[in-house]
């Protein structure tokens, strides 16, 4: 028997197995390696001279496991061939000396030595590519199932339960990516908002701290560079995050920190389009040295998400329209009705009862012309004729009688369609009464304005101006001199300046103060600095006559705080000032006379029965030696 084994080894019967791409080795029933072909050397890195005549388990310890001993014992007894799949028996040829990065399928067969003894011959095939392909197909099938399920679930998405974060998670699952963000664009496809991001929550939080803002909910301004990069293709792949922006959205040094901190690599953007306008995108970030997988599946899901968003938008608009239509008759405070061209009510809302006091049943018994004030009947018939010709009637007002017998002013907007009139109206009685009251007040104010003995005026700028600590006030005053002018003045104001209305209205500050512009600059600077100012100043009439004016002046501001002009109330106090000056001069002459007379002069008056001295001249002390 030993001789026959030696014949196998020396006869070269195994040598032909050196020239195949399948690994072969042979062991005897004592687990000694009898043959080790060149492919096995390639697979394991162990030369035949090092392993031949050695125990196989010295190199591959798994052969000592009970299950393999059992398999080999059966082979040594001439059993049927045994197939050891690479998936289940990947550790059989595990070797501590060399990492074997492949998957082997192993077939073990009996090789007769004599009539009673057998060798075990192993054929070893590298099935890594096959298994990888199987795994790839399995993974694709798995992803396809995920896609099918995710797409199916999109049918259940509604206005109230749209889950953008869930969309990101599905894209992440389909592409084996690190992070996925969903961005929703505005109607113009320019500005966008990040609505969700999936990935490692701790890292997302950390990234937000580095960026200085929360990523989710962040509103981004339009980035022309980003738009240009992704414009041509539905999907665009970038080598790194910093390739996506030139720092217009995020500073370059921050992007570099993000890339290094989270070891990011490729960035993929899948656009969602509607009528060639981008309505959203998925921004997909991968670990460094990783590329996108299942791109077509991700694009398909992105398209499905886009259709869902569009569907939800349509549903939202439809729902809004339905609610608006329902609310049109149920909650609207205006009078709403549908009527025919014969004047019959077909449908009315509750506001009729609240405003005019009629129930729907009562209204349906009558034609709406029966409610119209007699004086408004012809105008109403004319409006109906207009509707009958197919033209709308807007802002038409007539009076309707209410159930209590009073009349209310009703303003209508009516549209004809298919022999029906669709009308919305509102009770404007309070507005009409208020307008009448305002008109009456305005007439009174006008009467007061025009008949007042005080001068009233308004002086407005051609354009509003900024007046604050940042204003070049000297330069602005020159603008004011030319561009602020009288826009309104009452008769008393005109009389103060001896002017006719046509020559006074429109006159500029420069023209009004042409004889003393520095004085005008001083007045305007003080007024615009204070906002309100009571002042007395010298001015001139239109003919150059000097006058003295006392008045109150208030700046007028717009909603942005800019000065638009000012108004004033003033009176000519020239005569008062002149009279006062004459009195002062007279008193001064009297005091001089009394002080220089040689007589003793004094005066007193009684207060509570006691005389009180009110005046003494200087001779009192000379004569009396004291001042009483």
DOZATI-534549 format. One line per field, with one value per residue (C-alpha): residue number from 0; x, y, z; chain; residue in one letter. Coordinates in Angstrom, 2 decimals, decimal comma, padded with zeros to 5 digits. Example, Ala and Ser with C-alpha at 12.3 -4.5 7.8 and 13.67 -1.06 7.14 Angstrom:
2
k <- 0:1
X <- 012,30:013,67
Y <- -004,50:-001,06
Z <- 007,80:007,14
c <- A:A
r <- A:S
// end
This chain:
628
k <- 0:1:2:3:4:5:6:7:8:9:10:11:12:13:14:15:16:17:18:19:20:21:22:23:24:25:26:27:28:29:30:31:32:33:34:35:36:37:38:39:40:41:42:43:44:45:46:47:48:49:50:51:52:53:54:55:56:57:58:59:60:61:62:63:64:65:66:67:68:69:70:71:72:73:74:75:76:77:78:79:80:81:82:83:84:85:86:87:88:89:90:91:92:93:94:95:96:97:98:99:100:101:102:103:104:105:106:107:108:109:110:111:112:113:114:115:116:117:118:119:120:121:122:123:124:125:126:127:128:129:130:131:132:133:134:135:136:137:138:139:140:141:142:143:144:145:146:147:148:149:150:151:152:153:154:155:156:157:158:159:160:161:162:163:164:165:166:167:168:169:170:171:172:173:174:175:176:177:178:179:180:181:182:183:184:185:186:187:188:189:190:191:192:193:194:195:196:197:198:199:200:201:202:203:204:205:206:207:208:209:210:211:212:213:214:215:216:217:218:219:220:221:222:223:224:225:226:227:228:229:230:231:232:233:234:235:236:237:238:239:240:241:242:243:244:245:246:247:248:249:250:251:252:253:254:255:256:257:258:259:260:261:262:263:264:265:266:267:268:269:270:271:272:273:274:275:276:277:278:279:280:281:282:283:284:285:286:287:288:289:290:291:292:293:294:295:296:297:298:299:300:301:302:303:304:305:306:307:308:309:310:311:312:313:314:315:316:317:318:319:320:321:322:323:324:325:326:327:328:329:330:331:332:333:334:335:336:337:338:339:340:341:342:343:344:345:346:347:348:349:350:351:352:353:354:355:356:357:358:359:360:361:362:363:364:365:366:367:368:369:370:371:372:373:374:375:376:377:378:379:380:381:382:383:384:385:386:387:388:389:390:391:392:393:394:395:396:397:398:399:400:401:402:403:404:405:406:407:408:409:410:411:412:413:414:415:416:417:418:419:420:421:422:423:424:425:426:427:428:429:430:431:432:433:434:435:436:437:438:439:440:441:442:443:444:445:446:447:448:449:450:451:452:453:454:455:456:457:458:459:460:461:462:463:464:465:466:467:468:469:470:471:472:473:474:475:476:477:478:479:480:481:482:483:484:485:486:487:488:489:490:491:492:493:494:495:496:497:498:499:500:501:502:503:504:505:506:507:508:509:510:511:512:513:514:515:516:517:518:519:520:521:522:523:524:525:526:527:528:529:530:531:532:533:534:535:536:537:538:539:540:541:542:543:544:545:546:547:548:549:550:551:552:553:554:555:556:557:558:559:560:561:562:563:564:565:566:567:568:569:570:571:572:573:574:575:576:577:578:579:580:581:582:583:584:585:586:587:588:589:590:591:592:593:594:595:596:597:598:599:600:601:602:603:604:605:606:607:608:609:610:611:612:613:614:615:616:617:618:619:620:621:622:623:624:625:626:627
X <- 000,00:002,86:004,44:001,23:001,11:004,69:003,78:001,07:003,54:006,37:004,58:003,52:-000,16:-000,89:001,55:-000,87:-002,98:-000,30:-001,52:-005,09:-006,68:-008,30:-006,48:-005,86:-004,38:-004,43:-004,20:-004,00:-006,08:-003,50:-004,07:-000,65:-000,45:000,44:000,11:-000,19:-000,52:000,70:-002,73:-002,91:000,42:-001,13:-004,29:-002,54:001,00:002,31:004,80:004,42:007,91:006,78:003,52:004,06:004,32:003,10:-000,13:-002,76:-004,09:-000,66:-001,41:-005,19:-006,40:-010,06:-009,33:-009,26:-012,89:-015,21:-017,40:-014,44:-012,98:-016,36:-016,51:-012,96:-013,42:-016,37:-014,29:-011,48:-014,11:-015,06:-018,13:-019,75:-018,05:-018,78:-019,28:-018,20:-019,66:-017,56:-020,23:-020,64:-017,06:-015,08:-012,86:-011,63:-008,61:-008,12:-004,39:-002,82:000,28:-001,60:-004,92:-006,95:-009,31:-011,41:-014,24:-013,50:-015,89:-014,32:-015,14:-013,75:-013,64:-012,29:-009,13:-008,46:-005,04:-005,87:-008,95:-009,37:-007,77:-008,49:-006,94:-009,00:-008,52:-009,65:-010,53:-010,62:-012,24:-012,07:-015,71:-015,25:-016,39:-019,34:-020,36:-019,79:-022,03:-024,60:-024,31:-024,62:-027,72:-029,09:-028,38:-030,00:-033,00:-033,12:-032,86:-035,51:-037,83:-037,02:-037,73:-040,98:-042,16:-041,05:-042,72:-045,88:-045,88:-045,70:-049,30:-050,25:-048,46:-050,88:-050,80:-050,90:-048,23:-045,52:-042,22:-039,20:-036,86:-038,26:-037,54:-033,91:-033,62:-034,86:-032,34:-029,64:-030,71:-030,79:-027,37:-025,46:-024,53:-023,45:-025,82:-028,78:-030,42:-033,64:-033,83:-037,10:-036,88:-039,09:-041,47:-038,69:-036,25:-033,76:-033,79:-034,22:-034,75:-033,26:-036,31:-034,63:-031,31:-030,66:-027,46:-025,68:-027,59:-024,58:-022,55:-025,38:-025,58:-021,81:-021,86:-024,56:-022,30:-019,38:-021,57:-023,12:-026,73:-029,19:-029,05:-032,69:-034,84:-031,94:-033,01:-030,36:-030,15:-029,79:-026,25:-025,56:-022,39:-024,27:-027,06:-024,59:-022,84:-026,04:-027,94:-027,17:-027,80:-030,45:-027,72:-024,35:-021,43:-018,77:-015,50:-015,92:-018,20:-015,96:-016,38:-020,08:-019,69:-017,23:-017,91:-021,02:-023,23:-020,66:-017,17:-014,46:-012,55:-015,72:-016,31:-012,74:-013,31:-016,52:-014,73:-011,87:-014,02:-016,49:-014,15:-016,54:-015,94:-018,22:-021,29:-024,17:-027,09:-030,25:-032,62:-036,40:-037,89:-041,35:-041,78:-037,97:-037,92:-036,15:-038,56:-036,24:-033,11:-031,50:-027,93:-026,17:-022,84:-020,57:-017,62:-014,25:-013,33:-016,96:-019,06:-022,79:-024,56:-027,88:-028,03:-030,92:-032,95:-032,23:-033,25:-036,45:-037,32:-036,46:-038,83:-041,52:-040,96:-041,26:-044,55:-045,72:-044,79:-046,60:-049,61:-049,71:-049,43:-052,38:-054,33:-053,53:-054,71:-057,83:-058,54:-057,98:-060,34:-062,96:-062,63:-062,76:-065,87:-067,46:-066,51:-067,80:-071,35:-070,88:-068,50:-068,28:-069,37:-070,45:-073,82:-073,42:-075,98:-076,65:-079,63:-081,07:-081,48:-085,17:-084,24:-084,99:-082,71:-081,33:-078,81:-078,00:-075,76:-076,35:-075,08:-078,43:-080,13:-077,41:-077,34:-080,86:-082,75:-084,21:-084,02:-083,07:-086,66:-088,00:-085,56:-086,42:-090,04:-089,24:-087,33:-084,38:-085,84:-088,55:-085,88:-084,48:-085,15:-087,51:-084,99:-082,37:-084,68:-083,73:-079,99:-080,51:-082,43:-079,63:-077,08:-079,16:-079,25:-075,45:-075,25:-077,72:-075,28:-072,60:-070,67:-069,69:-070,88:-068,40:-068,73:-072,44:-074,27:-077,97:-080,17:-081,93:-084,75:-084,08:-086,68:-087,08:-087,97:-084,68:-082,57:-078,97:-076,42:-075,23:-072,20:-072,25:-069,77:-071,70:-070,59:-072,89:-072,39:-074,78:-077,89:-076,96:-075,66:-072,93:-072,82:-070,95:-072,08:-071,28:-073,14:-071,38:-073,94:-071,50:-068,89:-071,35:-072,44:-068,80:-067,91:-070,78:-069,54:-065,96:-067,17:-069,04:-065,96:-063,77:-066,08:-065,89:-062,11:-061,92:-064,10:-061,92:-058,76:-059,94:-061,60:-059,01:-057,19:-054,04:-051,91:-052,08:-049,82:-048,19:-044,70:-043,76:-040,58:-040,44:-038,98:-038,67:-035,26:-033,22:-032,36:-030,21:-026,69:-025,45:-026,89:-024,65:-026,94:-025,18:-025,57:-029,14:-030,11:-029,09:-031,39:-034,24:-033,92:-034,72:-036,97:-039,33:-042,21:-045,53:-048,35:-051,22:-051,95:-055,07:-056,05:-054,60:-051,23:-051,45:-052,33:-049,28:-047,03:-049,16:-049,36:-051,90:-052,53:-051,19:-047,83:-047,49:-048,45:-045,44:-042,90:-039,67:-037,83:-035,06:-037,58:-039,38:-036,18:-034,16:-033,20:-031,69:-030,87:-028,61:-031,60:-033,63:-030,88:-030,82:-034,61:-034,82:-031,88:-033,47:-036,91:-035,66:-033,38:-036,21:-039,15:-041,43:-040,51:-042,19:-040,23:-040,23:-038,28:-037,95:-039,20:-040,23:-043,40:-043,40:-042,69:-039,73:-041,47:-039,98:-042,34:-041,99:-043,59:-044,44:-045,55:-045,62:-044,13:-044,20:-042,32:-044,25:-042,70:-043,40:-043,60:-039,81:-039,11:-038,08:-039,14:-041,65:-042,29:-043,85:-046,93:-047,25:-049,59:-048,26:-049,28:-047,81:-046,78:-045,04:-047,49:-047,39:-043,62:-043,62:-046,14:-044,13:-040,95:-042,68:-043,92:-040,43:-038,95:-041,65:-041,03:-037,32:-037,80:-040,13:-037,64:-034,89:-037,06:-038,06:-034,52:-033,05:-035,72:-034,67:-037,99:-038,62:-040,88:-042,21:-045,36:-047,08:-050,14:-052,12:-051,99:-054,21:-054,53:-050,77:-049,04:-046,31:-043,73:-043,64:-041,23:-038,72:-036,34:-032,76:-033,52:-035,56:-032,45:-030,65:-033,50:-034,68:-031,39:-032,99:-035,17:-038,66
Y <- 000,00:002,34:001,53:002,49:005,84:006,51:005,65:008,30:010,88:009,95:008,87:012,46:011,58:014,79:017,00:017,76:019,54:022,20:023,66:024,52:027,62:025,44:024,71:021,03:019,32:015,75:014,48:010,94:009,43:010,72:014,28:014,46:016,64:014,40:016,98:020,81:022,39:025,78:027,41:026,44:028,17:031,24:031,05:030,55:031,81:028,44:026,63:022,91:022,27:023,79:021,92:018,53:015,64:018,02:017,77:019,94:021,21:022,63:025,26:025,26:024,54:024,25:020,70:019,64:020,62:017,68:018,42:018,34:015,19:013,54:014,65:013,46:010,11:009,44:010,45:008,10:005,36:006,13:008,23:010,41:013,78:016,50:020,14:022,78:026,16:029,25:031,02:028,26:027,00:030,19:029,50:026,07:027,51:030,37:030,81:032,98:033,59:035,10:036,89:035,19:037,75:035,50:032,97:029,34:026,64:023,31:019,84:016,86:013,48:010,05:009,04:005,26:004,08:000,38:-001,69:-000,63:002,80:006,21:009,67:012,85:015,12:018,74:020,95:024,62:027,30:031,04:032,05:035,58:037,29:034,96:035,52:039,24:039,21:037,19:039,60:042,51:041,03:040,20:043,76:045,20:042,98:044,05:047,73:047,25:045,84:048,81:051,14:049,38:049,50:053,13:054,18:052,36:054,14:057,48:056,91:057,23:060,54:063,41:067,09:066,32:063,61:064,46:063,16:064,72:063,06:059,67:060,50:061,21:057,93:055,97:057,64:056,93:053,27:052,94:054,54:053,37:057,01:058,75:061,72:062,85:066,29:067,35:070,91:072,48:075,40:078,44:078,85:080,36:077,52:079,93:080,20:076,97:075,62:072,46:070,65:067,45:065,64:062,01:060,44:060,18:062,57:063,37:064,37:066,45:068,30:068,74:070,03:072,56:073,88:074,20:076,00:078,24:077,44:074,55:072,80:071,74:074,78:076,79:079,10:079,52:082,41:081,74:080,60:081,14:079,02:076,04:076,50:076,53:073,35:071,27:072,92:070,50:067,12:065,59:064,09:065,71:064,06:066,13:064,80:066,71:069,15:072,14:071,62:072,42:076,01:078,84:080,00:081,99:079,79:078,54:079,90:077,74:077,27:075,98:073,53:072,26:071,69:069,78:067,59:066,74:066,30:063,91:062,37:063,15:062,37:062,37:064,59:063,75:066,05:064,59:067,29:067,14:069,06:070,31:071,89:072,28:074,28:072,76:072,30:070,30:068,18:065,42:066,28:062,97:062,86:059,80:058,76:059,33:056,73:055,62:056,09:056,10:052,79:052,18:055,63:054,68:053,49:056,73:058,77:056,76:057,37:061,07:061,28:059,55:062,02:064,87:063,46:063,12:066,72:067,88:065,72:067,05:070,59:069,95:068,27:071,17:073,67:071,60:071,27:074,99:075,71:073,35:074,87:078,32:077,41:075,84:078,79:081,10:080,31:079,09:081,46:084,53:087,72:089,24:088,78:085,99:084,74:082,97:084,31:084,04:086,84:087,01:088,26:085,06:084,01:080,47:080,29:082,67:082,48:083,14:086,71:087,75:086,86:088,48:091,73:092,16:089,82:087,50:083,72:081,72:080,48:084,03:085,18:082,30:083,46:086,84:088,40:090,47:093,55:093,60:094,59:097,55:101,16:102,82:105,57:102,92:100,76:102,12:101,91:098,29:097,40:098,96:096,81:093,67:094,60:094,82:091,35:090,07:091,11:088,99:091,84:091,93:094,67:095,88:098,30:098,88:100,29:100,35:100,34:097,22:097,24:095,13:093,18:095,95:098,45:100,37:100,65:099,47:100,51:097,39:097,31:094,56:092,69:090,52:088,09:086,44:082,86:080,44:082,58:082,84:085,72:085,05:087,97:089,02:092,07:093,80:096,11:099,47:101,45:102,23:103,26:105,54:107,13:107,47:109,06:111,47:112,28:112,69:114,89:117,05:117,22:117,97:120,81:122,15:121,84:123,56:126,33:126,67:126,52:129,15:131,50:131,28:134,48:132,37:131,49:127,80:126,26:123,06:123,06:119,74:118,30:116,97:113,70:112,38:112,93:111,17:113,51:111,88:111,76:110,21:113,01:115,67:118,39:121,30:119,60:118,56:122,12:123,26:120,58:121,74:125,35:124,34:121,29:122,24:124,45:125,78:123,42:124,90:128,11:129,78:133,39:134,53:133,12:134,89:138,15:137,83:137,87:140,18:137,49:136,17:132,42:131,87:133,48:131,89:128,26:126,48:129,01:127,38:128,08:129,78:132,12:132,84:133,65:135,03:138,13:136,09:132,48:131,98:132,74:130,13:127,54:128,27:127,90:124,67:123,05:123,77:122,53:119,30:118,59:119,01:117,71:120,20:123,81:126,89:129,86:133,58:134,89:137,81:137,45:139,63:140,03:139,44:143,15:143,09:144,65:143,26:141,28:139,34:135,87:133,62:130,09:126,35:124,02:120,21:117,90:115,32:111,83:108,82:105,21:104,85:107,82:110,15:113,81:114,65:118,25:120,22:122,18:125,29:127,66:131,21:134,76:138,14:139,78:142,77:145,31:143,69:143,79:147,41:148,40:146,55:148,30:151,72:150,89:149,84:153,06:155,13:153,32:153,87:157,65:157,83:155,95:158,33:161,34:159,99:159,00:162,43:164,71:166,42:165,55:162,53:160,16:156,85:154,79:152,12:149,96:148,24:144,49:143,01:146,50:147,01:149,54:148,03:150,24:149,51:152,25:154,73:157,01:157,58:160,89:159,10:157,73:161,08:162,90:160,25:158,46:155,07:153,33:152,56
Z <- 000,00:000,85:-002,47:-004,29:-002,47:-003,47:-007,04:-006,99:-005,74:-008,07:-011,22:-011,98:-012,08:-010,11:-011,95:-014,75:-012,10:-011,88:-015,17:-014,26:-012,71:-010,09:-006,86:-006,10:-003,12:-001,81:001,76:003,07:005,84:008,37:007,15:005,50:002,40:-000,57:-003,34:-003,51:-006,94:-008,11:-007,91:-004,24:-003,80:-005,42:-003,31:000,04:-000,46:000,84:-001,37:-002,02:-000,61:002,68:003,07:001,34:003,84:006,58:008,51:006,82:010,14:011,00:008,37:008,49:012,03:010,99:009,72:013,37:013,84:014,37:011,36:008,98:010,58:010,04:006,39:005,67:007,39:005,12:002,08:003,15:003,09:-000,54:000,04:-002,60:-003,26:-000,71:-001,75:000,76:-000,21:000,24:002,25:004,86:004,98:004,38:007,41:006,30:004,52:006,96:007,53:010,19:008,08:005,14:004,93:002,22:000,73:-001,41:-001,28:-002,15:-003,26:-002,29:-003,61:-001,70:-003,49:-002,71:-004,59:-004,43:-003,37:-003,40:-002,99:000,62:001,06:-000,39:-000,50:-000,22:-003,21:-002,88:-005,82:-004,83:-007,00:-006,44:-006,49:-005,13:-008,33:-008,64:-005,04:-005,39:-008,43:-006,53:-003,61:-005,99:-007,59:-004,17:-003,01:-006,13:-005,62:-002,00:-002,97:-005,63:-003,00:-000,76:-003,67:-004,53:-000,93:-000,47:-003,74:-002,74:000,62:-001,16:-002,19:001,47:001,94:002,41:003,25:006,97:007,13:004,60:006,02:004,32:006,82:005,82:002,16:003,08:004,97:001,95:-000,36:002,23:002,37:-001,42:-001,97:001,14:001,73:004,91:004,90:002,78:002,85:001,14:-000,15:-001,26:-003,71:-004,10:-007,04:-009,18:-008,50:-006,90:-003,09:-001,17:002,35:003,88:005,26:006,48:006,82:007,72:009,04:012,37:014,62:016,81:013,76:012,35:015,67:015,70:012,09:013,02:015,80:013,40:010,86:013,48:012,53:012,44:009,10:009,15:008,50:007,06:004,24:001,54:-000,88:-004,59:-005,48:-009,22:-009,00:-007,57:-010,10:-012,98:-011,81:-011,60:-014,46:-017,30:-015,70:-013,54:-011,36:-010,72:-008,92:-007,13:-005,77:-002,56:-000,80:-001,48:-005,25:-004,89:-003,72:-004,07:-000,54:-001,36:000,83:003,35:003,90:002,35:005,60:007,29:004,43:004,82:008,54:007,78:005,20:007,58:010,68:009,10:006,50:003,66:000,01:-003,01:-003,04:-005,38:-006,17:-007,67:-008,88:-008,79:-011,70:-012,58:-016,02:-016,22:-012,98:-009,99:-007,10:-004,87:-004,66:-002,65:-001,65:-000,90:000,95:001,05:003,15:001,60:-001,03:-001,37:-004,49:-005,09:-005,58:-007,26:-008,81:-011,09:-008,09:-006,23:-009,26:-009,61:-005,97:-006,31:-009,29:-007,24:-004,39:-006,89:-008,15:-004,56:-003,76:-006,87:-006,01:-002,47:-003,77:-006,10:-003,31:-001,01:-003,59:-004,28:-000,58:-000,12:-003,00:-001,59:001,86:000,35:-001,62:001,43:003,57:000,88:001,95:005,52:007,28:005,05:006,74:003,44:001,79:-000,77:-003,22:-006,46:-008,40:-011,88:-014,39:-013,51:-010,06:-008,09:-005,21:-005,67:-002,81:000,02:003,08:006,77:006,59:005,12:008,36:010,48:008,48:007,12:009,42:006,78:006,84:003,76:003,49:003,51:000,85:-001,46:-001,57:-003,10:-005,91:-004,78:-006,53:-003,85:-001,30:-003,27:-002,22:-004,76:-005,50:-006,42:-008,56:-011,98:-011,27:-010,13:-013,31:-015,38:-013,51:-014,23:-017,90:-017,88:-016,31:-018,91:-021,63:-019,97:-018,38:-014,71:-012,39:-009,80:-006,89:-007,44:-004,41:-003,63:-000,56:000,74:003,22:006,32:008,20:010,81:008,06:008,01:004,88:004,63:002,03:000,14:-002,20:-004,85:-007,02:-009,49:-012,20:-014,78:-015,95:-017,65:-016,98:-013,31:-011,27:-008,71:-006,30:-003,20:-001,30:001,92:004,24:003,94:005,91:008,70:006,14:004,33:007,60:008,65:005,31:005,73:009,23:007,99:005,17:007,66:009,90:006,92:005,91:009,46:009,49:006,12:007,45:010,55:008,41:005,99:008,52:011,31:012,30:012,72:009,73:008,85:006,23:005,01:003,52:001,85:000,37:-003,19:-001,80:001,79:003,40:006,10:008,98:011,65:013,00:009,75:007,57:006,05:007,35:005,67:002,30:003,08:004,02:000,54:-000,89:001,39:000,29:-003,29:-002,81:000,02:-000,96:000,28:-000,65:001,31:003,18:004,55:004,02:007,34:006,27:002,93:004,70:006,97:003,92:001,82:-000,85:-003,30:-003,25:-006,79:-005,97:-002,51:-003,19:-004,69:-003,45:-002,22:001,01:-000,96:-002,61:000,65:002,57:-000,35:001,66:004,52:003,60:006,63:008,83:006,91:007,39:011,13:011,43:009,41:011,21:014,59:013,50:011,88:014,86:017,38:015,34:017,11:017,82:019,24:017,97:017,41:014,45:012,10:008,54:005,61:003,61:-000,09:-000,65:001,76:004,77:008,02:010,25:013,49:013,57:016,52:015,78:016,48:013,87:013,61:011,25:009,22:008,91:006,72:007,92:007,53:009,79:006,98:007,00:004,27:005,29:008,15:009,05:011,15:012,96:013,28:014,01:013,06:016,36:014,77:016,18:019,63:019,62:018,48:021,18:023,79:022,67:022,87:026,38:027,41:026,11:027,88:031,17:030,76:030,27:033,31:035,49:034,39:035,27:038,70:039,54:038,76:040,34:043,64:045,23:047,45:045,57:046,72:046,42:048,42:048,48:051,17:051,50:054,20:055,73:055,91:053,64:051,49:049,74:046,04:044,77:046,17:044,31:045,36:047,14:049,83:051,49:051,20:052,93:055,39:055,89:055,18:052,68:053,96
c <- A:A:A:A:A:A:A:A:A:A:A:A:A:A:A:A:A:A:A:A:A:A:A:A:A:A:A:A:A:A:A:A:A:A:A:A:A:A:A:A:A:A:A:A:A:A:A:A:A:A:A:A:A:A:A:A:A:A:A:A:A:A:A:A:A:A:A:A:A:A:A:A:A:A:A:A:A:A:A:A:A:A:A:A:A:A:A:A:A:A:A:A:A:A:A:A:A:A:A:A:A:A:A:A:A:A:A:A:A:A:A:A:A:A:A:A:A:A:A:A:A:A:A:A:A:A:A:A:A:A:A:A:A:A:A:A:A:A:A:A:A:A:A:A:A:A:A:A:A:A:A:A:A:A:A:A:A:A:A:A:A:A:A:A:A:A:A:A:A:A:A:A:A:A:A:A:A:A:A:A:A:A:A:A:A:A:A:A:A:A:A:A:A:A:A:A:A:A:A:A:A:A:A:A:A:A:A:A:A:A:A:A:A:A:A:A:A:A:A:A:A:A:A:A:A:A:A:A:A:A:A:A:A:A:A:A:A:A:A:A:A:A:A:A:A:A:A:A:A:A:A:A:A:A:A:A:A:A:A:A:A:A:A:A:A:A:A:A:A:A:A:A:A:A:A:A:A:A:A:A:A:A:A:A:A:A:A:A:A:A:A:A:A:A:A:A:A:A:A:A:A:A:A:A:A:A:A:A:A:A:A:A:A:A:A:A:A:A:A:A:A:A:A:A:A:A:A:A:A:A:A:A:A:A:A:A:A:A:A:A:A:A:A:A:A:A:A:A:A:A:A:A:A:A:A:A:A:A:A:A:A:A:A:A:A:A:A:A:A:A:A:A:A:A:A:A:A:A:A:A:A:A:A:A:A:A:A:A:A:A:A:A:A:A:A:A:A:A:A:A:A:A:A:A:A:A:A:A:A:A:A:A:A:A:A:A:A:A:A:A:A:A:A:A:A:A:A:A:A:A:A:A:A:A:A:A:A:A:A:A:A:A:A:A:A:A:A:A:A:A:A:A:A:A:A:A:A:A:A:A:A:A:A:A:A:A:A:A:A:A:A:A:A:A:A:A:A:A:A:A:A:A:A:A:A:A:A:A:A:A:A:A:A:A:A:A:A:A:A:A:A:A:A:A:A:A:A:A:A:A:A:A:A:A:A:A:A:A:A:A:A:A:A:A:A:A:A:A:A:A:A:A:A:A:A:A:A:A:A:A:A:A:A:A:A:A:A:A:A:A:A:A:A:A:A:A:A:A:A:A:A:A:A:A:A:A:A:A:A:A:A:A:A:A:A:A:A:A:A:A:A:A:A:A:A:A:A:A:A:A:A:A:A:A:A:A:A:A:A:A:A:A:A:A:A:A:A:A:A:A:A:A:A:A:A:A:A:A:A:A:A:A:A:A:A:A:A:A
r <- X:X:X:X:X:X:X:X:X:X:X:X:X:X:X:X:X:X:X:X:X:X:X:X:X:X:X:X:X:X:X:X:X:X:X:X:X:X:X:X:X:X:X:X:X:X:X:X:X:X:X:X:X:X:X:X:X:X:X:X:X:X:X:X:X:X:X:X:X:X:X:X:X:X:X:X:X:X:X:X:X:X:X:X:X:X:X:X:X:X:X:X:X:X:X:X:X:X:X:X:X:X:X:X:X:X:X:X:X:X:X:X:X:X:X:X:X:X:X:X:X:X:X:X:X:X:X:X:X:X:X:X:X:X:X:X:X:X:X:X:X:X:X:X:X:X:X:X:X:X:X:X:X:X:X:X:X:X:X:X:X:X:X:X:X:X:X:X:X:X:X:X:X:X:X:X:X:X:X:X:X:X:X:X:X:X:X:X:X:X:X:X:X:X:X:X:X:X:X:X:X:X:X:X:X:X:X:X:X:X:X:X:X:X:X:X:X:X:X:X:X:X:X:X:X:X:X:X:X:X:X:X:X:X:X:X:X:X:X:X:X:X:X:X:X:X:X:X:X:X:X:X:X:X:X:X:X:X:X:X:X:X:X:X:X:X:X:X:X:X:X:X:X:X:X:X:X:X:X:X:X:X:X:X:X:X:X:X:X:X:X:X:X:X:X:X:X:X:X:X:X:X:X:X:X:X:X:X:X:X:X:X:X:X:X:X:X:X:X:X:X:X:X:X:X:X:X:X:X:X:X:X:X:X:X:X:X:X:X:X:X:X:X:X:X:X:X:X:X:X:X:X:X:X:X:X:X:X:X:X:X:X:X:X:X:X:X:X:X:X:X:X:X:X:X:X:X:X:X:X:X:X:X:X:X:X:X:X:X:X:X:X:X:X:X:X:X:X:X:X:X:X:X:X:X:X:X:X:X:X:X:X:X:X:X:X:X:X:X:X:X:X:X:X:X:X:X:X:X:X:X:X:X:X:X:X:X:X:X:X:X:X:X:X:X:X:X:X:X:X:X:X:X:X:X:X:X:X:X:X:X:X:X:X:X:X:X:X:X:X:X:X:X:X:X:X:X:X:X:X:X:X:X:X:X:X:X:X:X:X:X:X:X:X:X:X:X:X:X:X:X:X:X:X:X:X:X:X:X:X:X:X:X:X:X:X:X:X:X:X:X:X:X:X:X:X:X:X:X:X:X:X:X:X:X:X:X:X:X:X:X:X:X:X:X:X:X:X:X:X:X:X:X:X:X:X:X:X:X:X:X:X:X:X:X:X:X:X:X:X:X:X:X:X:X:X:X:X:X:X:X:X:X:X:X:X:X:X:X:X:X:X:X:X:X:X:X:X:X:X:X:X:X:X:X:X:X:X:X:X:X:X:X:X:X:X:X:X:X:X:X:X:X:X:X:X:X:X
// end
